[in-house]
Amino acid sequence: MATVEDVEAALANVIDPELGLDFVELGLIYGIEIENEHVQVTYSLTTPGCPIGPQVESQIEEFVSELEGVASVGSEVTFIPPWTPEKMSEDAKFALGFGLDRRGGDRPHGGAGDPGGGQGVVDERGQLGGRAAAAGADAENDAGSGRGRLGGITGHDPIVTHRRRARSANVSGVSATDDETTSGTVEAQRLFTLPPGATEILLVRHGSTVGIDAGGTFPVNADGDGDPPLSGDGEEQARLVGERLAHEPLSRLFVTTLQRTHQTAARLVELTGLQPEVVADLREIHLGDWDAGEYRVRIARRDPIIMRSFSEQRWDIIPGAERDELFGERVRRGFDHVAAQAGPDTTVAAVVHGGVIAEMCRQATGSEAFAFLGADNTSVNRFVVFPDGRLRLRGYNDTGHLDGLRSRNWVAGSASEPIT
């Protein structure tokens, strides 16, 4: 039968993707109970709003179930007592810069006159700041009810070295008994770089499309999908995002079967010479009887079926719409095709649709189905696929290229329909 020590060793493989440290070192494992061949793990998260809970539970089950004598694994999250940095091991505190003066000796960071101020501190929301935050991206998340910070992707970031075998390291003297331990110099914060063997995929939403009057319809393509062209604003957005992405190290470009993605990619094609590949599986969710424009009209009217669809976070409430589960499978199939075509150590872009971006964000973060519904037209959304298949959302709804256009057109309270 597995022992508590066996389970703890297995849990050292459960990694916080933002901090790059395991849950044991971070002090996030609150309890391990073993009864016959069942193991129950109680864990916590660094903040109640942390979106990685489903991923953590999946990893707990994966690694603990591999132990001999374990037939079933259960896990439960708790925030009583709330996690604090004091629960971390000395190794983890050292790796994240808590209490270690770069010039030698121990003192808290973040004080007045401290040139390293803000490193290894907890802000007013209880979130790790400073170097801990630097281990992730500062991508803004506009989804849901308000703005938040979305943790980035580090893989095995050189800023943070987690040591599973060096628990006996003398961190104050910076001597160690294991060659995996951290040296006396903690590296400065740095910008994210793609880990070796990883692939970066930029999902770019198409530009805004033309409007529609009640009773009118959009063009429909051979597959029966509504296929409106870009509006004048959409063409300007497409120009701006194309000129921005021309500075990215893109090796390949992808579009869908719908003309708005081809039109959005046109300026980028002109500047780079990249010839886009069509990936049909990345086309927008099919909305059945409403796909040719009725959906837009119903949103403007706040139709009860639309409101129910948003409330229950399901597309297939709409008459004849594609089933949510089939849509998710199709989108992932298309995304995986892009990753395979891209290969390792590359960055590629795919011009897609709002529903597709929301679905991939859901799959990457384990969020609610519609949590990321509302990515702006021509927003850039960054995903990283690691060599072992792990998927991380690194940036969401980046529209810095539209700042000038937005400032000219924005009027508070002028939206005529909800964000979708």
C-alpha positions in Angstrom: 0.0 0.0 0.0 1.2 3.5 -0.8 2.4 5.7 2.1 1.9 9.3 2.8 5.5 9.9 1.8 4.9 8.1 -1.5 1.9 10.3 -2.3 3.9 13.5 -1.3 6.7 12.5 -3.7 4.1 12.0 -6.5 2.6 15.3 -5.8 5.9 17.0 -6.3 5.1 16.5 -10.0 2.1 18.8 -9.7 3.4 22.2 -10.9 1.9 25.7 -10.6 2.2 26.9 -14.2 2.6 30.5 -13.2 5.3 30.1 -10.6 7.1 27.0 -12.0 7.2 25.4 -8.5 5.5 22.2 -7.3 2.6 22.2 -4.9 4.6 20.5 -2.1 7.3 23.2 -2.2 4.6 25.9 -2.3 2.8 24.5 0.7 -0.4 24.0 -1.2 -0.9 20.4 -0.1 -3.0 20.6 3.0 -3.8 17.0 3.6 -3.2 13.4 2.5 -5.5 10.6 3.7 -5.1 7.0 2.7 -7.9 4.4 3.3 -7.3 1.0 1.8 -6.5 1.7 -1.8 -8.1 5.1 -2.0 -6.1 8.3 -1.6 -7.8 11.6 -0.8 -5.8 14.9 -1.3 -6.8 18.2 0.1 -5.1 21.2 -1.6 -5.3 24.9 -1.9 -4.5 27.6 -4.5 -2.5 30.8 -4.1 -5.7 32.8 -4.6 -9.4 31.9 -4.7 -9.7 33.3 -8.2 -6.9 31.2 -9.6 -8.3 29.4 -12.7 -6.0 26.3 -12.7 -8.1 24.2 -10.3 -9.3 21.7 -12.9 -5.7 21.2 -14.2 -4.4 20.7 -10.7 -7.0 18.0 -9.9 -6.2 16.3 -13.2 -2.5 16.2 -12.4 -3.1 15.0 -8.8 -5.1 12.0 -10.2 -2.6 11.4 -12.9 0.5 11.2 -10.8 -0.9 9.6 -7.6 -2.8 6.9 -9.5 0.5 5.7 -10.9 1.6 4.6 -7.4 1.5 0.9 -6.7 -1.4 -0.1 -4.5 -3.6 3.0 -5.4 -6.9 2.1 -7.0 -8.7 5.5 -6.8 -7.7 9.1 -6.2 -9.9 12.0 -4.9 -9.0 15.7 -4.5 -10.7 18.6 -2.9 -9.8 22.3 -2.8 -10.0 24.4 0.4 -9.2 28.0 1.3 -9.4 27.4 5.0 -6.9 28.5 6.2 -6.0 30.8 3.3 -2.6 30.2 1.7 0.2 32.6 2.6 3.8 32.7 1.4 4.9 31.5 4.9 3.6 28.1 4.0 6.3 27.7 1.3 9.5 25.7 1.9 12.7 27.5 2.4 13.8 26.5 -1.1 10.7 27.9 -2.6 11.0 31.2 -0.7 14.6 31.4 -1.9 13.7 30.7 -5.5 11.0 33.4 -5.5 13.2 36.0 -3.7 11.4 36.1 -0.3 13.6 37.5 2.4 16.9 37.2 0.7 19.0 40.3 0.2 21.0 40.2 -3.0 23.9 41.7 -1.1 23.8 39.0 1.5 21.8 38.5 4.7 18.1 38.2 5.2 15.6 41.0 5.2 12.1 41.5 3.8 11.9 42.9 0.3 9.6 45.7 -0.7 10.5 48.2 2.0 11.1 51.9 1.5 14.4 52.5 -0.3 14.7 48.8 -1.3 16.1 48.7 -4.8 14.5 45.2 -5.1 11.2 46.5 -3.7 8.2 44.6 -4.9 10.0 41.3 -5.4 8.4 38.4 -3.5 5.6 40.4 -2.0 1.9 39.7 -1.7 -0.4 42.5 -3.0 -3.7 43.6 -1.6 -5.5 40.7 -3.4 -3.2 38.1 -1.8 -1.5 37.5 -5.1 2.2 37.0 -5.5 4.0 40.0 -6.9 7.5 40.9 -8.0 9.6 38.0 -9.2 6.7 35.6 -8.7 4.6 37.6 -11.0 7.5 37.9 -13.5 7.4 34.1 -13.8 4.1 34.6 -15.7 2.7 36.9 -18.3 0.9 40.1 -17.6 -1.8 39.4 -20.1 -5.0 41.2 -19.3 -8.2 39.2 -19.1 -11.3 41.2 -20.0 -13.6 38.2 -19.9 -16.3 37.6 -17.4 -17.5 40.2 -15.0 -14.3 42.3 -14.7 -10.7 42.7 -15.4 -8.2 40.3 -13.9 -4.7 39.2 -14.4 -4.1 36.0 -16.2 -1.0 34.0 -15.2 1.5 33.3 -17.9 3.4 30.4 -19.1 6.8 29.6 -17.8 7.4 25.9 -18.4 10.8 25.5 -16.6 11.6 29.2 -16.5 15.3 29.9 -15.6 14.2 32.5 -13.2 12.7 29.8 -10.9 14.5 26.5 -10.2 12.3 24.0 -8.3 14.3 21.3 -6.6 12.6 18.1 -5.6 15.6 16.4 -4.2 17.4 19.3 -2.5 15.2 19.8 0.5 18.4 19.8 2.7 20.0 22.7 0.9 21.6 25.4 3.1 19.8 28.4 1.5 21.1 31.0 3.8 24.7 30.1 3.0 23.8 29.2 -0.5 25.6 25.9 -0.2 23.8 22.7 -1.2 24.0 19.0 -1.3 22.5 18.6 -4.8 23.7 20.0 -8.1 20.1 21.0 -8.9 20.0 23.6 -6.3 20.0 27.3 -7.0 23.2 29.3 -7.0 23.6 32.4 -4.8 22.6 34.8 -7.5 18.9 35.1 -8.2 18.5 36.3 -11.8 16.8 39.6 -12.7 13.3 39.7 -14.1 13.2 39.1 -17.8 10.8 39.0 -20.7 9.2 35.7 -21.7 11.1 33.6 -24.3 9.6 30.5 -25.9 10.9 27.4 -24.1 13.0 25.0 -26.3 10.8 22.7 -28.3 7.6 24.7 -27.7 5.3 26.2 -30.3 3.6 29.6 -30.0 0.2 30.0 -31.7 -1.4 33.4 -32.1 -5.2 33.2 -32.5 -6.3 36.5 -34.1 -9.9 37.4 -34.3 -11.1 38.7 -37.7 -12.0 42.4 -38.2 -15.5 43.6 -37.6 -18.1 42.7 -40.3 -20.9 44.6 -41.9 -24.2 45.2 -40.1 -27.6 43.8 -41.0 -31.1 45.1 -41.0 -34.0 43.2 -39.5 -35.2 40.7 -42.1 -32.0 40.9 -44.0 -29.5 38.1 -44.5 -25.7 37.6 -44.9 -24.2 35.8 -47.8 -24.0 32.1 -47.2 -21.1 29.9 -48.4 -21.2 26.4 -49.9 -21.2 24.9 -46.4 -24.2 26.8 -45.3 -22.3 29.2 -43.0 -23.2 32.9 -42.8 -20.3 34.6 -44.5 -20.4 38.4 -44.2 -17.5 40.6 -45.4 -15.5 43.1 -43.3 -17.0 46.5 -42.8 -15.0 49.7 -43.4 -13.9 49.7 -39.7 -13.0 46.0 -40.1 -10.7 46.8 -43.0 -8.9 49.4 -41.0 -8.5 47.0 -38.1 -7.2 44.4 -40.5 -4.6 46.8 -41.8 -3.4 47.7 -38.3 -3.2 44.1 -37.0 -1.4 43.1 -40.2 1.2 45.8 -39.8 1.7 44.8 -36.2 2.0 41.1 -36.8 4.5 41.7 -39.6 7.0 42.3 -36.8 6.4 38.9 -35.2 8.7 36.0 -36.2 5.9 34.1 -38.0 6.7 31.0 -40.0 3.2 30.1 -41.1 -0.2 31.7 -41.4 -3.7 30.0 -41.3 -7.3 31.2 -42.0 -10.7 29.5 -42.0 -13.3 28.9 -44.8 -15.0 32.2 -44.1 -14.1 35.3 -46.1 -13.7 37.6 -43.2 -10.6 35.7 -42.1 -9.0 35.9 -45.6 -9.7 39.7 -45.7 -8.3 40.2 -42.3 -5.1 38.3 -43.2 -4.6 40.2 -46.5 -2.4 43.0 -45.3 -0.2 40.5 -43.4 0.1 38.4 -46.5 1.1 41.5 -48.5 3.8 42.5 -46.0 5.3 39.0 -45.3 4.6 36.9 -48.4 3.2 34.2 -46.2 0.5 32.1 -48.0 -2.3 31.2 -45.7 -3.5 27.6 -45.3 -7.2 27.1 -44.9 -8.2 25.1 -41.8 -11.9 24.3 -42.0 -12.1 23.0 -38.4 -11.4 26.5 -37.1 -14.5 28.1 -38.6 -17.0 29.7 -36.3 -19.6 27.9 -34.4 -22.6 27.2 -36.7 -25.7 28.8 -35.3 -28.3 26.8 -37.2 -31.3 28.8 -38.3 -29.8 32.0 -37.1 -26.4 31.7 -38.8 -27.1 34.0 -41.8 -27.6 37.1 -39.7 -30.6 36.4 -37.5 -28.3 35.9 -34.5 -27.2 39.6 -34.7 -30.7 40.8 -34.9 -31.8 38.7 -31.9 -28.9 40.0 -29.8 -29.9 43.6 -30.4 -33.4 42.7 -29.3 -32.1 40.8 -26.2 -34.1 37.8 -27.4 -35.0 35.4 -24.5 -33.3 32.4 -26.2 -30.1 34.5 -26.6 -30.2 35.5 -22.9 -30.8 31.9 -21.9 -27.9 30.8 -24.1 -25.6 33.3 -22.3 -26.9 32.3 -18.9 -26.5 28.6 -19.4 -23.3 29.1 -21.5 -24.4 26.8 -24.3 -24.6 27.5 -28.0 -26.9 24.6 -28.8 -29.9 26.2 -27.1 -30.2 28.2 -30.4 -32.4 26.3 -32.9 -30.3 24.0 -35.1 -27.0 25.2 -33.7 -23.9 23.0 -33.6 -23.7 20.9 -30.4 -21.2 22.4 -27.9 -19.3 19.2 -27.4 -18.9 18.6 -31.1 -17.8 22.2 -31.6 -15.1 21.8 -28.9 -13.8 18.7 -30.5 -13.7 20.3 -33.9 -11.9 23.4 -32.7 -9.3 21.3 -30.8 -8.7 19.2 -33.9 -8.1 22.3 -36.0 -5.8 23.8 -33.3 -3.8 20.6 -33.0 -3.4 20.6 -36.8 -2.0 24.1 -36.7 0.4 23.0 -34.0 1.6 20.0 -35.9 2.1 22.0 -39.1 4.0 24.7 -37.2 6.4 22.3 -35.5 8.6 23.1 -32.5 10.5 26.4 -31.8 8.2 28.4 -34.1 5.5 31.1 -33.9 2.5 31.0 -36.2 -0.7 32.9 -36.5 -4.3 31.8 -37.3 -7.0 34.3 -38.1 -10.1 32.8 -36.6 -13.4 33.7 -34.8 -14.6 34.9 -31.4 -16.3 31.6 -30.5 -13.2 29.6 -31.5 -10.9 31.8 -29.3 -13.3 31.5 -26.4 -13.4 27.7 -26.8 -9.6 27.4 -26.9 -9.2 29.7 -23.9 -11.7 27.4 -22.0 -9.7 24.3 -23.0 -6.4 25.9 -21.9 -7.6 27.2 -18.6 -10.5 25.0 -17.5 -12.7 28.1 -17.3 -16.5 28.3 -17.7 -17.6 27.9 -21.3 -18.3 31.6 -22.1 -15.7 33.1 -19.7 -13.6 34.3 -22.6 -16.4 35.2 -25.0 -15.9 38.8 -26.1 -12.4 39.0 -27.6 -12.3 42.2 -29.6 -12.0 42.2 -33.4 -8.4 41.7 -34.5 -7.3 41.0 -30.9 -4.2 38.8 -30.5 -4.5 35.8 -28.2 -1.3 33.9 -27.4 -1.1 30.2 -26.7 2.0 28.1 -26.0 2.1 24.3 -26.7 4.9 22.7 -24.7 6.8 19.7 -26.0 5.0 17.3 -23.6 1.6 18.5 -25.0 0.7 20.9 -22.2 -1.3 23.9 -23.4 -1.1 27.4 -21.8 -2.9 30.7 -22.5 -0.2 33.4 -22.3 -2.1 36.5 -23.5 -5.8 37.3 -24.1 -7.5 40.2 -26.0 -4.3 42.2 -26.9 -5.5 45.1 -29.0 -2.7 47.6 -28.5 -2.6 48.1 -32.3 -6.1 49.6 -32.1 -5.5 52.2 -29.5 -5.6 55.1 -31.9 -8.7 53.8 -33.6 -10.5 53.2 -30.3 -9.7 56.7 -29.0 -11.4 58.2 -32.1 -14.5 56.1 -32.0 -15.1 55.4 -28.3 -18.1 57.0 -26.5 -19.0 55.8 -23.0 -22.2 53.9 -22.8 -22.7 53.8 -26.6 -22.8 50.1 -27.1 -26.0 49.0 -28.7 -25.7 45.3 -27.9 -24.0 43.1 -25.3 -20.4 41.9 -25.7 -20.5 38.4 -27.4 
